[in-house]
Amino acid sequence: MGERRGQMAEQHGADPHSVAEASSERRPVKAPTGTWATVLLPIDENDDLRWEHVEEQLDHLIGAGVDGVYTGGSAAEFWTQSEAEVDRLTGFVAARCAAAGVPFQIGCAHPSPQIALDRLRRARELGPAAVQVILPDWFTVTDREAIVFLRRLADEAAPIPLVLYNPPHSKRVLTPAEHQGLCGEIPEIIGLKVGGGDDAWYEAMRPVMERVSVFVPGHHLASGHRRGAAGAYSNIACLNPRAAVAWWDSIRDGLPAAMSVEARLNAFLGEFIQPLQGEYCNAALDKLLATIGGWSPIGTRLRWPYSGVPAEHADALRAIARERLPDFTCA
Ligand SMILES: N[C@@H](CC=O)C(=O)O
């Protein structure tokens, strides 16, 4: 496995320099950009979905002017959703977004490739801008298996393109060369949703970014966009969708203030949110951000067996955020 992993770029002739030169005009016209917002799962004490709060949340996201809305990310606890819930949620999001003219993507992620394929077949019928998929997540897939998997998904989704979601906690985290190889093999991939990295990572990702939209975490959007990232599936939109949109406008307009907003966001996250990472998963922290932002009654609960941050802790952090991030908190 060690030998087969990491060879995708060489195997498939993806020399970084030749791809960079050849691909500059290949980024698809409809490739996503900007600030995209997840639909979070508001749940009650029995772990049942509060549909009225989903509706309210979606109205708020659409009203905030986000560049797009998506379902089925980690923050949406995709692995906990029953197939009936997936269908009701995605049908609802598709109908509302289509009526409002807001692009939407549907997350078909699931650790089981069979369930993911089934979700993708149903998602296709809803006409999303793209479907988001992860690599199978129990046994690590080889390069060949990743291609076999994505080839089938691309064929079944056609003409809907794919976004590959490869966060740092994936079973297999792809290197820039591996992303390049996969995107070369599966041209239906129009976007990547990844954890980002340092200057060397952005440099290595350059040929990939010329070819597809690379989305990085929301709190790195200003510095990421400077180095070629196209947007974010944004945790900052969890905190406050309207403020995240305004921030993206300033990033896109190249305003120097955008970088100081990023510094303020990261100072707050570094001091108060990231230290919680040992105890809570990222989905819990995204729900915490939404509760701090206070723009919709989503709540901090996560579905069994994961822990959400206690509501009192969110209240305490909201008071701090009002001082440190007044532009990202509601009165
Ligand atoms: N990783 C997140 C991004 C939003 O916070 C997701 O679940 O999509």
The ligand as an ORCA input file, in Angstrom:
! r2SCAN-3c Opt
* xyz 0 1
  N     -15.908     21.228      7.527
  C     -17.132     21.867      7.567
  C     -17.097     23.263      7.068
  C     -18.044     24.041      7.821
  O     -17.853     24.388      8.912
  C     -18.218     21.084      6.873
  O     -18.780     20.277      7.508
  O     -18.524     21.288      5.732
*
